[in-house]
């Protein structure tokens, strides 16, 4: 898959006679037109505003990005370093005398984001580790906590089933964690990270997570080793399993450089690779910036969020690897468009207008939009042209004509947005269950995965449909988790402007809980839904397409943890992610 590409459609595709079968959805979305017409509409002269700040990233600044790491001039050094690291892996794996050293090497390669160069070698290492040290209980007895915890995390991450019982001896007969564990701070840190790979009903890991979280927090003030202290603070902020890989890489390269005994070959490769990949990302961003500028949505629809660069950050979080420029560019376009359309439904449009727009998207007929107001014509034609261009790119580069599937995904997206608008205008307060049924679609997970599915290792549309059917539960859990994390980060601002109840408010309405209690419940729901995802994802590790799709979906959730961790970085507070964007997309190491 080429790392640099551009759409080159000689025409815009009009209405298609293909069937409009949806690839992914959480439910069959239906809109009762009579019910819509019965809801009182807001006067067309009254418009709400999200009061979003303008973009922090002028067009000219984006277009001026450049790098010294483009082209092939760095490739000879890259190949030399890769061979040197490959030799290190091979020699350590051949000896098998120090499993902890080998597992730490694998962990470093992953966190430095250079493991993709050594997938076969790492696969061999972990296979040997599993069968030699982790396959049966009798092989665990001589392991210390650190070896157990690190091996457990890496093996579960790669699809090996290591049971939680590997940790059943860390408690004494009274149910307390054994005292000697307190002396192994690295082991406890790795146990903390391992606990986030738990499944439902794994109470040993639940207890381990609670204990290590409390102990590590209390230990921070007594730790004099700055490197160790920074590792613990970083882990407590967002656990590694929930961290965006590319964001983790930028942080970990600095941390690794300060570590005693670090390998300079690994460090040089990590820095060079980071800068070379960043150069590719800059070209992606410049391409999508030109596309966005041509839509004129940032000017013509100025009441909506202008978040092109932040949208590209979501795409980088989804898959940052060099071969996936087409995926990043398409995901950026979809997120930028859906951000605008979301604001049309949530803030600006009247109910009559929103009903008209939803019907126009369902018809997908450029000749049927005469009745739309001017701003909606601009919105529809931009969506229509961009989606047709995406379909043209997919057809010419993969042989799949996916327009009917993309249209259906956008139709479903607009229908769930319309349902939320109905709730707002009628004053309806949904239950949490009712809210999440709609929200697992409205959060755009099905829309994004539909677009991504045609950019995976597929050989036919039938294969895509079969894969989507196989991961139906995963898609639902992905959508719910993404919505809950989003709500926790954006709900306060959205409720302040009078939006529909979010997950926290729905739970409060259902149960009479206080806001603090509801926030705690939603955080617990996030953790428990991650457990469901962990289980479901482990079952598709050996299916290439399903794994690619679920990895992208999980990375979108990780992006939400990042984007909304401090505040609403995609909406009201874009400045909270500005420094990260600079370090990931602008400034080389």
N, C-alpha and C positions, 0 to 999 in steps of 0.2 A: 504494500500500500504506500503510495507516494507521500512524502512528508510535506510537500507543497503542491497545492492544487487550486483550481478556480473553476467556478461554473462557467459553462460556455454554451448555454442553450440558445439556439437560433430562433426559438419561438417560445411563447407562453402557452402551456397546455390548457385547454379549456375543459369543459365538462366531460367526464369520462363515463362510459357505459359500464365500467367494471363494477362488480358488486362491492358494497361498502362493508365488508366484514371487519370487525374490530379485532386487532391482534391481542391487545391486553386491556383488561378492565377489571374493576373490583365488583361491579354490579351492572346490571342492565339499566341504563339511565333512561328514564322516561319523563317527559314534561307534559302535564295536562294543560292544554291551551286554555280551556275554560277557566281552570283555577287561576291561571296567570291573568286572564282578563278581569277576573273578579277582584283582584288585589288593587287597592287604590294606588295610583301612580303619583310620583313626585312631579310637581310642576316643572316644565322643561326649563324655566328660567332659574330654577334653584339647583345649584351644583355644589356638591361637597368638594373638599380639597384635602389631599393627604399631606400638604405642606412639605413635600419632599425637598431636601436641598439639591442644588444642581450637581451635575457630575464633577468630580475632581480631576477628570482626565480630558483635557481639550484634544480635539482631533489632531491638530498639528503636532502636539507633543507625542501622541501615539505614533504618528507616521514618521517621526524623527528618530525612533528607536533604532539602534544599530548595534552590532556585536562584532568582535574580532574572532569569534568562534564559528562563523558560518563556513559552508563549503567543506572541502576535503583536506584543508591544510593541517588540521589537527589529527587526522586519522592515523598517520604512522605512529605517533606517540601513544594514541589511544590503544592501538593494537598491541604495542609493546607492553604497556601496563596490563592489559587484559591477560596476555600470556603469562606475565609474571604472577598475577593473582591466581590464575588457573593452576599454575605449578604449586603455589602455596596450598590450595585446596586439595590437590591430588596427593601431595606428600602427607598432609595431616590426616587425610582420610585413609591412606594406606597404612599408617601406623596404628590407628585406632587405640592408642594407649592413653590418650587424654580426651575423653568425650566432651568434657566441659570446654576445653579450648576450641574444639571443632564447632560446638554449638554456638559459642560466643562469636566465632568467625562468621557463621551463617547469619547470626543476628546482626552483626555489624554490616555485612554486605547488604542486608535488607534495609536497614535504617539509613545507610548511605545511598540507597537507591541505585546500586550497581549490580544487584542480584540478577537483574534480567539478562545480563551478559553471561551468566553462569547457571542457567536453569537446569541443564542436564547434570552438571556437577553437584549442585545443591540437592537435586532429587536423589542422586546416588548416596550422598551423605546421610540424608534423613532416612532413607530406606534402611541403610546399614545400622543407623542409630536405633531405629525402631526394633528391628529384629534382634539386635545384639543386647539392647539395654532396657527396652520399654514394653516388649510384647507381653510378658507374663509377670505376675506379682513377685515371683521368686527373684527376678532380676532387679527389683527395686530396693531390696532390703539394705543393701550396702550404700545406697546413694545418700548424699547429703541434700538438704533442702534446696540449695541453689541449682544443683544438677536436675533434680526432679522438676522444679518449677520452670526452668528455661526449656528443658526438653518437652515438657507437657505443652507449653505455649506454642513452640515452633511446630511440633508434630500435629497438634490439633489445627493449627492454622493451615497446614498443608493436607488435611483430610484424614490423618491417622486417628483412630479411636484409642485414646489413652484414657482409661476410666478415672473418675475423681478419687477412687479408693487408693490411688498412689499416695494421697496425702492423709490417709486415715490414721497414721501414726504420729501426726503432729500435735495431737491432744493427749493429755494424761487421762487417767481413769475418772477424774472429776469433771472432764469436759473442758478444761482450760488448756490453752496453748502452752506447750512445754517451755520451761524457762530458758533452756539453752538456745532456743530459736532467737531470742532477743539479741544474741551476740552475732547473728548472721544477717546484717542489715541488707546486704546485696541479695541474699536468699529471700528475705521478706519482700524486697522490692519486686523481685521476679515472681514471687507468689502472688503479690497484688496484681501484677500485669496478667498472670495466668488466669486469675479468677474471672476476668472479663470474657474468657472463652467458655464460660459455663453454659450448661443447658438448664431447662426447667427441672426442678426437684433435685438439683445437685446441691444439697445443703452443706456439704463439707466445703465446697467452694464459696457458697454464700457466707458462711461463717469466716472463712479465710479472708474474703474481701472486706468484711466489716472490721475484723481484727487488724489486718495490715493497714487499712486506711487510717484507723485511729492511732495505731502505733507509729506509723511513719510521720503523721502530722505532729505527734508529740515529740518525736525524736529530732525533728529538724533543727530546733534551737540548740541542740547539743552536739551537732555534727560540725566538725571543724574542717573537714575535707570539702573544699568548695565544689569540686567536680561532682562528688557524690551528692552533695546538697542540691546542686542544680538538677541532677537526674531525678531526685525524689520530688522536688517542687514541680518539675515539668510533668512527671507522671501523675501527680495528684491533681494537676490542673485539668488535663484530659488524658485518660488512659491510652496506651499505645494502640489498642484495638479499635478505638474510636477516633484516632488521629488521622488527618489527611496525609497520605504518604509523602507528597511533595513538600508540604509544610514541615513535616517531621524531618525530612532530609536536610532542609536548609538549617534547621536548628541543630541537628545531630552532627553535621560536619564541623561546626564550631566546637561543639562539646567534645567530639572525638579528637580534635586537634590538641586539646588541652589535656587529654588523658595520658597518664603515665603508661608507657609501654605501647603506645599506638603504633600501627604499622604505616610508615611513610608512603609505601607503595599504594596501599588502599586509599590513603588520604589524597594523594596526587590524582589517582584515577577518579575518585569521587568528585573532586573539584573540577577536573577537566570535563567529566561527563556532565556535571551540573551546568556548566557554562555552555557546552555544546547543545544540550537540550533546551536551555533557556533561549538560545538563538533561534531554534525552531519555533518555540512558543512566541517569540516576538513577531515572527513572520505570520503566524496564525492570527495574532491579535491585530496586526496591521491590516490583514485581509478582512477580518470581521468588522474592523473599524470603518473601512471603506464601504462595506455593505451597509452598515448602520447609517453612515452619513448619507448614502444615496436614498435610504428610505425616508429621510427627513422627519421621522417620527419624533426625534428629540426636539424639533422646532414646532412642527405642526400639532403634536400631542404633548405639549410642554407641561401639562398638569400631571403627567405620569412620571414614573421613575426612569431617569436616564442612567442606566447601569450597565453599559456595554462591557466595561472592563471587569466589573464584578461578575457579570455573566460569564465572561471568559475564565475567570477564576474557578467558577463552578465546573467548567469544562476541563480545566487542568486537573482539578481534584478528581474528576470522573476517570480520566486516564491520561497521565502525563507522558507516557512513553513515546519516543520519536515516531514510530510508524503510524500513530493514530491522529495525525493532523486532520484528516477528513472528519473523524468523529468529533474532535474538539470544535471544529468550525461549525458543524451542524448543530451540536449541542448549544454552542454559544448563541447561534441565531434563534433556536427554539426558546431558550431561556430569556433572551432579550425581548422576543415577541410576546411570550406568555406573561412576562412582567408587566408590559404595557397593557395587554388585554385584561389582565387581572385588575389593574387600576381602573380600567374603563368600567368593568362590572362592579367593583367594590366601591368606587368613589364617584365617578363622573356621570355615568349614564343613567337615564331614567329607565324605569321598568319597561315602558313601551319600546324605547329604543333598544334595550337589551334583548327583548323578545324578537324584534326585527333582525338584529344582528345574529342571534342564535339561529334563526331560520335561514338567513343568508348563508351562513357557514355550512348548514346542513345541505342546502341546495348546491353550493359551490358553483354558482353561475354568475359570471361577471355582469351579465345583462339583467340581473334581477335585483340590483342594489340601488335603483333610482330613488326609492322611497327612503333610503337611509339618510340621516343627517350628514353634512359634509365631513365631519371628523371621523364618522364611522366608515364612510367611503374610503377615506385615506387608510384607515386601519384595515379594512377588509382587503383592499387591493394590495397593500403591502404584505399581508398574510398570504393572499392568493398567489402573488408572484413568487415570493420566497419559497413557499411550499412546492410550487410547481418546479422551480429551479432545483430544489433539493431532490425531487423525484427524477428530474432529468439527469442530474449528476449520478444518482444511484443506478439509473437505467444504463447510462453509457459506461459506467465503471464497474458495475457488478452484474449487469444483465437482468436485474430485478426491476420490474415496473411496479413500484410500491405506492403510487399516488392514491389509490383507493383506500389503502390502509392509513396513510397519513391524514387524508381527509376525515376518515372516520374517527381517528384519534382526536383531531381538533374539534370535531362535532361533539364528541363525548365531553371534552374539556369545557366547551362553552355551555353545554347543558348543565353540568354540575355548578358552574359559575352562576347560571341563571337560577338554579334552585336556591343557592345562597342569597341571591338578590331577592327572590320571593320571600325567603325567611325574613330578610331585613325589612322589606316594605310592609309585610303583614304583622311584624312584631313577634313572629313565631320563635320560641326558644326550644331548640332541639334537645333531646336527651343526648348524653355522651355517645351512646351506641348509634343513634341516628346521625349525629354529627360526623362520627368517624366513617360511617358507611359512605357518606358523600365525600368526606375529606381525603380518603385514600386515593381518590381520583383527582380532586381539585388541586392537590399538592403537586401535580404534574408528573408523578412517577410513571404512570402508564404511558403518557404522551412521550416522555423522554425515552423510555425503553423501546417504544415502537420505532422511533427514529434510529436508536442505537442498534436494534436487532439486525438491520440490513447492512451494518458495517462490521459484523462479527465474522467468524470463520464458517459461514454458511454456504451450502451448495444449492439450496432450493428454498422457495417460499414455503413449501410443505414442511421442510425441516424447521423453519422458523416457527410455524404454527404449532408443530409438535413440541418444540422446546418451550414455547410460551404456555402451553397447556401443562407441561410437566412442572413448571415453576409458578403456577397460579397462586399457591399459598404464599410463596416467597414474595411475589409482587405485592400482595396484600399487606404483608408484614412490613415490607420496605416502605410502602405508601403511608401506613399508619405511623411508623417510627419517624419518618421524615416530617409528617404533619405535627406530631407531638413536639419534636425538637424545635421546629419552626414556631409553634405557638408559644413555647416557653420564652423564646427570644423576641418575638414581635407582638405578643398579645397585649402588653401594657399600652403601647402606642396605639394599636388598632382599637382597643376598647375606649381609649381617651377620645378618639374621633367619632365614637358612636357606632362601631362596626358590630356585626353579629357576635354572639358569644363564641368564644374559643373553647378549647378542651377544658381549661381550668374553670371557666365560668359554667360550662355545661355540667361538670362534676359538682360544682357548688349548688347549682339549681336542682340537680338530681338528689343530693344527699343532705343539703343544709350545711355542708362543711364550710369552714373559714377559708379565706384565700390561701393562707399559709398551708393549711391541711391539703387543699386541692393541689397546690404546687408540688407538695411532697408526693401526693398520689400520682400525679402525671410523671414526675421523675421516676417513680417506681415502675410505672407503666412503660416508660422508655427502656429501663433496664430489663424488664421481663420480656418485652417484645424483641429486644436484642437477643435474649436467650432463645426465643423461638427461631429467630433468623439463624443463629449459630447452628441449631439442630438441622433446620431445613437445608442450609447451604452445605453442610457436611455431606448431605445425601446426593449432591450434584457435582461433587469435586471431580468425578471421572467422566463428566459430560462436558465437552469443550465449550459448546455454545452457551449452555445453561450457566456454566461457571463464569464465562466472560460477562454475561448479562447481569448475573447476581453480584459479581465483583463491582461492576459499574454502579449498580443500585446501592450497594453498601457504601461505596465511596461518595455517593450523593448525600447519604446520611452523615457521613464523616464531615463533608463540607458544611452541612447545616450546623453540626456541633462547633465547627470553626467559625462560621459566618455569624452565628448568633450567640457566641460564648460570652462576649462582653456586652453587646447591644445589637441592634438590628443593623448589621453591616451592609445589608443589601437594600435597606430602605432609608430610615431616618438618620442613621449614624454611619455613613460610609467611611468616615475618617478612622473608625476603629480598625479597619483592615488595610488602611493605606500603607503602613510600614511593611506589612507582609507582602502586599502587591509589589512594592518597590524592590524588596529583597528577592522575590520569586521571578518577576518579569522584567525588571529594569536593570538592577545592579548585579554584575557578575561577582563571583567570589574571588 
